[in-house]
Amino acid sequence: MDAETNRRAGGAVLTDDELLDETQRLSFEYFVKEANPANGLIADRNREGSPASIAATGMALSAYPIAVERGLMSRQAAVRRTLATLRFFRDAAHGPEADATGYKGFYYHFLDMQTGRRVWKCELSTVDTALLLAGALVAGAYFAEDDEQEAEIRQVSDLLYRRADWRWAQNGNALVTHGWRPERGFLRYHWLGYDEALILYVLGLGSPTHPLPPESYAAWLSGYAWKTIYGHRLVQAGPLFIHQFSHLWIDFRGIRDAFMCRHQSDYFENSRTATYIQREYAIRNPRGFAGYHKDCWGITASDGPGPDRHRIDGRERRFFNYLARGVPYGPDDGTLSPWTAVASLPFAPEIVLPTLRHFHILDLKNGNPYGFTSSFNPTFGEPAGNAPGWVSPDHVGINQGPITLMIENHRTDFLWRLMRACPYIVTGLRRADFTGGWLEG
């Protein structure tokens, strides 16, 4: 595949490496421009008035070291951005008040871009805090020079991680709750079974101050189900992002917990299988949507063209707005997300690169400056499937981050190598009874 080339709209020829360079650079630009440099917060999406997303902010903290290594940002600029972010979370209002920034070491899902206070009466999010703290740990691992500012990065990132009270977040149960609101207390749902909370449980188990007990991970595993789909066997989740987010930071190649030991697999191979199932679903296209084929797939939680209904080719179609779309059981309304296909690059480059080329040819920017927009729907607006059809007007921070991070993990293992040396990650994995692979070293 490396020898293949592709033409962009202007006629220039791109090699594979150039295509990855351009895609990564454009996605990283989101974290440069959709940010408040004073406090380091990153906008949830590039829409005027958008609040900050703490998950996107964690991805930005992870992206700055990549940008330094790739020559997209100076080390000094990355230090400034990182320090502004970490200092903000260290010093922000922290308590049970309804307009605080965080409580018990966890932070509200969405924050005002200027004040950093809670907006929309959103929840104190355990999983989004985990993504933020993962970014803080990346910063602490990367900025290791004997320098006053880099020493402060290490100190503050460690402080933020140690402050999270994971036992409080259990609310007396074995499992971790989804979150908490000052008005009503803990949310009724818990993280149970295979989902994006794998990184949450690893970080919680690794804590030196308020660690989750080992039985919490066993309780989480109790919700797993091993399935066979299109002849492939795996622990399944419909939205593709679930198979990706924890892998942004943790190298799961060759290491296994108790569940994966029983099934002679690991989470990396599981995500590779899920990627192939996405492609197979697009080839089979059981619901007959426009545009789906072997190089055009990627179904996940995303924006969509709805809510709306249209009769297309004699068939009534229902279209949704934001929804956790999934494969193969749905929901599916013909909406595809280029970013989630690209984020599977480390798992299956042989099928992701041709898909990346196809999306590049479609030119899914919609006038925006950061590469592919969050999603598009060829069925909505172009039944023949010869054009992108509806294209989302927005870029979304938690869509941009996986592009930047997973392209780098594919090319250099950069974040994976950093986190393999993080003692908290290693401790968390061992307390979850992961064995084998690099953990044995």
C-alpha positions in Angstrom: 0.0 0.0 0.0 2.9 2.4 0.6 3.6 2.7 -3.1 0.0 3.7 -3.9 -0.8 7.3 -4.6 -3.9 9.3 -4.6 -5.0 12.6 -6.2 -6.5 15.3 -4.1 -9.0 17.8 -5.6 -6.2 20.1 -6.8 -4.5 17.3 -8.7 -1.4 17.0 -6.5 -0.2 13.4 -5.9 0.0 12.2 -2.3 1.9 9.1 -1.1 0.6 7.2 1.9 3.0 9.0 4.3 2.0 12.4 2.8 -1.7 11.5 3.2 -1.2 10.6 6.8 0.9 13.7 7.4 -1.8 15.9 6.0 -4.7 14.1 7.8 -2.8 14.3 11.2 -1.8 17.9 10.7 -5.3 19.1 9.9 -6.8 17.2 12.8 -4.3 18.6 15.2 -5.0 22.2 14.1 -8.3 21.8 15.9 -6.5 21.8 19.3 -4.5 24.9 18.3 -7.4 27.0 17.1 -10.4 25.8 19.1 -8.8 26.4 22.4 -8.6 29.1 25.1 -4.9 29.5 25.6 -5.5 31.2 29.0 -6.9 28.0 30.6 -6.1 25.3 28.0 -9.8 24.3 27.6 -10.8 22.8 24.2 -14.1 23.5 22.6 -16.5 20.5 22.3 -17.1 21.5 18.6 -16.1 24.4 16.3 -19.4 26.1 16.7 -19.7 29.6 18.1 -20.7 29.4 21.8 -19.6 25.8 22.2 -18.6 24.9 25.7 -15.4 23.0 26.5 -15.2 19.2 26.6 -13.0 17.8 29.3 -12.5 14.6 27.1 -11.3 16.7 24.2 -9.0 18.6 26.6 -7.5 15.3 27.6 -6.9 14.4 24.0 -5.3 17.8 23.4 -2.8 17.1 26.3 -2.0 13.9 24.6 -1.6 15.5 21.2 0.8 18.3 22.2 3.8 15.9 22.6 3.0 14.3 19.2 2.9 17.8 17.7 6.4 18.5 19.2 7.8 15.3 17.8 6.2 15.9 14.4 7.4 19.6 14.2 3.8 21.0 14.3 4.4 22.9 17.6 7.5 24.0 19.4 8.3 22.4 22.7 8.0 25.8 24.4 4.5 26.3 23.0 3.5 22.8 24.1 4.8 23.5 27.6 2.8 26.7 27.8 -0.4 25.1 26.6 0.0 22.1 28.9 0.8 24.2 32.0 -2.1 26.4 31.4 -4.4 23.4 31.2 -3.0 21.6 34.2 -2.9 24.7 36.4 -6.5 25.5 35.5 -7.7 22.1 36.7 -5.6 22.3 39.8 -6.9 25.7 40.8 -10.5 25.7 39.5 -13.5 25.7 41.9 -13.7 22.2 43.3 -16.6 21.2 45.6 -20.3 20.2 45.7 -21.5 23.6 44.5 -23.7 23.4 41.4 -21.4 25.9 39.4 -18.1 24.4 40.3 -15.6 22.9 37.8 -15.2 19.5 39.6 -15.7 17.6 42.8 -13.9 14.6 44.4 -11.2 14.8 41.7 -13.7 14.4 38.9 -14.9 17.1 36.5 -18.0 18.1 34.7 -18.5 16.9 31.2 -18.9 20.4 29.7 -17.4 23.6 31.0 -17.7 27.2 30.0 -14.8 28.1 27.7 -14.0 31.3 29.6 -14.8 30.7 33.2 -14.3 26.9 33.3 -17.5 26.5 35.3 -20.1 23.8 34.7 -22.7 24.4 32.0 -26.0 22.9 31.0 -26.5 21.2 34.4 -24.3 18.4 33.0 -23.0 15.5 35.0 -19.7 15.1 36.8 -18.5 12.5 34.3 -16.4 9.6 35.4 -15.4 8.4 32.0 -14.7 11.8 30.5 -12.6 12.6 33.6 -10.6 9.3 32.9 -9.9 10.6 29.4 -8.7 14.0 30.8 -6.5 12.2 33.4 -5.0 10.0 30.7 -4.0 13.1 28.9 -2.5 14.5 32.1 -0.4 11.4 32.5 0.8 11.6 29.0 2.0 15.1 29.7 3.7 14.0 32.9 5.5 11.2 31.1 6.6 13.2 28.1 7.8 16.5 29.7 10.7 14.9 31.6 13.5 17.5 31.1 15.3 19.0 34.1 13.5 22.3 33.8 11.3 24.2 36.2 8.3 24.3 34.0 8.5 20.7 32.9 9.0 19.6 36.5 5.8 21.5 37.4 3.9 19.6 34.6 5.0 16.4 36.2 4.0 17.5 39.7 0.6 18.8 38.7 -0.3 15.9 36.5 0.5 13.6 39.3 -1.6 15.7 41.8 -4.6 15.6 39.5 -4.5 11.9 39.1 -4.0 11.3 42.8 -7.0 13.5 43.6 -9.6 11.4 41.9 -11.6 9.5 44.5 -12.5 6.3 42.6 -14.1 4.7 45.7 -16.5 7.6 46.1 -17.5 7.2 42.4 -18.6 3.6 43.2 -21.4 4.9 45.5 -21.2 1.8 47.6 -21.3 -0.7 44.6 -18.6 -2.8 43.0 -19.1 -0.9 39.7 -18.2 2.7 39.0 -21.2 5.0 38.4 -21.5 7.0 35.2 -21.4 10.2 37.1 -23.0 12.6 39.7 -25.0 15.7 39.7 -25.2 18.1 42.7 -29.0 18.4 42.3 -29.8 14.7 42.5 -26.6 12.8 43.4 -25.3 9.8 41.6 -26.6 8.8 38.2 -28.5 5.5 38.2 -26.2 3.8 35.6 -22.9 2.0 36.2 -20.1 1.0 33.9 -20.9 -2.7 33.3 -19.6 -4.8 30.4 -17.5 -4.0 27.4 -17.5 -0.3 26.7 -15.3 2.7 26.6 -14.7 2.5 30.4 -11.8 0.0 30.1 -9.4 3.0 30.5 -11.5 4.2 33.5 -11.1 0.9 35.3 -7.3 0.7 34.6 -6.8 4.2 35.9 -9.0 3.6 38.9 -7.2 0.4 39.8 -3.8 2.1 39.5 -4.5 4.9 41.9 -2.1 5.2 44.8 -4.6 7.2 46.9 -8.2 6.0 46.3 -7.9 2.8 44.2 -10.8 0.7 43.0 -10.8 -2.7 44.6 -9.9 -5.6 42.3 -13.5 -6.9 42.6 -14.7 -3.8 40.7 -13.0 -5.0 37.5 -14.3 -8.5 37.9 -17.8 -7.0 38.3 -17.3 -5.1 35.1 -16.2 -8.2 33.2 -19.3 -10.0 34.4 -21.3 -8.0 31.8 -19.3 -9.3 28.8 -20.8 -11.5 26.1 -18.7 -13.4 23.5 -20.4 -13.3 20.1 -20.0 -14.6 16.6 -20.7 -12.1 13.8 -20.1 -12.8 10.2 -18.0 -15.8 11.3 -15.8 -13.6 13.5 -15.7 -14.1 17.2 -15.3 -11.2 19.7 -16.7 -9.3 22.6 -18.9 -6.9 20.7 -19.9 -3.2 20.9 -21.9 -1.7 18.1 -20.3 1.9 17.9 -16.8 1.6 16.7 -15.4 4.2 19.1 -15.8 1.8 22.0 -13.2 -0.4 20.3 -10.8 2.5 20.1 -10.9 5.0 22.9 -9.0 3.1 25.6 -6.4 2.1 22.9 -5.5 5.7 22.4 -3.3 5.4 25.5 -2.9 1.7 26.3 -1.0 -0.8 24.2 -3.2 -3.9 24.5 -1.2 -6.0 22.1 -0.4 -9.4 23.6 -1.6 -8.7 27.1 -4.8 -10.4 28.4 -7.2 -10.2 31.4 -9.1 -13.2 32.6 -11.8 -12.9 30.0 -9.4 -12.6 27.1 -7.3 -15.5 28.4 -10.4 -17.7 28.3 -11.0 -16.8 24.7 -7.4 -16.8 23.5 -7.6 -13.2 22.3 -6.6 -9.7 23.5 -8.2 -6.3 23.2 -6.1 -5.3 20.2 -7.1 -8.3 18.2 -10.7 -7.8 19.3 -10.6 -4.3 17.9 -9.1 -5.6 14.7 -12.0 -8.0 14.4 -14.5 -5.2 15.1 -12.9 -3.2 12.3 -13.3 -6.0 9.8 -16.9 -6.5 10.9 -17.6 -2.8 10.1 -16.2 -3.2 6.6 -18.1 -6.5 6.1 -21.3 -4.8 7.2 -20.7 -2.0 4.6 -20.1 -4.6 1.9 -23.3 -6.5 2.8 -25.2 -3.2 3.3 -28.3 -5.0 4.7 -30.4 -1.8 4.9 -29.5 -0.6 1.4 -28.0 2.7 2.2 -26.2 4.8 -0.5 -22.5 5.0 -0.5 -21.6 1.9 1.6 -18.9 -0.3 0.1 -15.6 -1.9 1.1 -13.8 1.4 1.2 -16.6 3.5 2.7 -17.6 2.5 6.3 -17.3 3.8 9.8 -20.4 3.7 12.1 -20.2 5.0 15.6 -21.7 7.6 17.9 -22.1 10.7 15.7 -24.1 13.6 14.5 -26.7 12.9 11.8 -29.0 14.8 9.4 -32.2 14.2 11.4 -34.5 14.1 13.1 -36.3 13.7 9.8 -38.1 11.2 7.6 -37.9 10.9 3.8 -39.3 8.5 1.3 -36.4 7.4 -0.9 -36.9 5.0 -3.8 -40.3 4.0 -2.5 -38.9 3.3 1.0 -39.5 5.5 4.0 -36.2 6.3 5.8 -35.9 7.7 9.3 -32.8 9.8 10.0 -31.5 10.7 13.4 -29.5 13.6 15.0 -26.8 12.7 17.5 -27.0 9.0 18.2 -24.8 6.0 19.2 -25.0 4.2 15.8 -23.8 0.6 15.7 -22.9 -2.5 13.7 -24.5 -4.9 12.8 -27.6 -4.5 14.9 -28.1 -0.8 14.5 -29.3 1.8 14.8 -28.1 2.8 11.4 -29.5 5.6 9.2 -26.8 5.7 6.6 -24.6 8.1 8.5 -20.8 7.4 8.3 -18.0 8.9 10.4 -14.6 9.1 8.6 -12.7 9.8 11.8 -13.7 6.5 13.4 -12.4 4.5 10.4 -9.1 6.4 10.5 -8.9 5.7 14.3 -8.8 2.0 13.5 -5.5 2.4 11.5 -3.3 0.6 14.0 -5.6 -2.4 14.1 -6.1 -3.0 10.3 -4.0 -0.6 8.1 -4.6 -2.8 5.1 -8.3 -1.9 5.0 -8.2 1.5 6.7 -5.7 3.2 4.3 -7.9 2.6 1.2 -10.9 3.9 3.1 -8.9 7.0 4.1 -8.1 7.6 0.5 -11.7 7.3 -0.5 -12.8 9.8 2.1 -9.9 12.1 1.0 -11.3 12.0 -2.6 -14.8 12.8 -1.4 -13.2 16.0 0.2 -15.5 15.9 3.3 -14.4 19.3 4.7 -17.6 21.3 4.1 -15.6 24.5 4.2 -14.1 23.7 7.6 -10.3 23.8 8.2 -9.6 20.6 10.1 -9.9 17.9 7.6 -12.9 15.5 7.6 -16.0 16.8 9.3 -17.6 14.6 11.9 -20.0 12.6 9.7 -21.8 12.5 6.4 -24.8 10.7 5.0 -24.9 9.9 1.2 -28.5 8.6 1.4 -29.8 11.9 2.8 -29.7 14.3 -0.2 -28.0 12.1 -2.8 -29.8 8.8 -3.3 -27.6 7.7 -6.1 -24.6 7.6 -3.8 -22.4 9.6 -6.2 -21.7 12.4 -3.7 -21.3 12.8 0.1 -24.9 13.9 0.4 -25.5 15.5 3.8 -22.2 16.6 5.4 -22.0 17.7 9.1 -21.3 21.4 9.5 -19.2 20.7 12.6 -15.9 19.3 13.7 -16.0 17.7 17.2 -13.0 17.6 19.5 -13.4 14.0 20.6 -13.5 13.0 16.9 -10.3 15.0 16.1 -8.3 13.6 18.9 -8.4 9.9 17.9 -7.2 10.8 14.4 -4.1 12.6 15.7 -3.3 10.0 18.3 -4.0 6.8 16.4 -2.1 7.8 13.3 0.9 8.3 15.6 0.4 5.0 17.4 0.2 3.3 14.0 3.4 4.9 12.7 5.6 5.0 15.8 3.8 3.5 18.9 4.6 6.9 20.5 1.8 7.1 23.1 1.9 3.4 23.7 5.6 3.5 24.5 5.1 6.5 26.9 2.3 4.8 28.7 4.0 1.5 28.9 6.5 3.3 31.2 3.7 4.9 33.3 3.7 3.2 36.7 0.0 3.9 37.3 -1.0 2.3 34.0 1.2 -0.8 34.8 -0.2 -1.0 38.3 -3.8 -0.7 37.1 -3.3 -3.4 34.4 -1.7 -5.8 36.9 -4.4 -5.2 39.5 -6.9 -6.1 36.8 -4.9 -9.4 36.3 -3.6 -8.6 32.9 -0.6 -10.8 32.0 1.7 -11.5 29.1 3.3 -9.4 26.5 5.2 -6.2 27.4 3.9 -6.4 31.0 6.2 -9.4 31.6 9.2 -7.2 30.8 
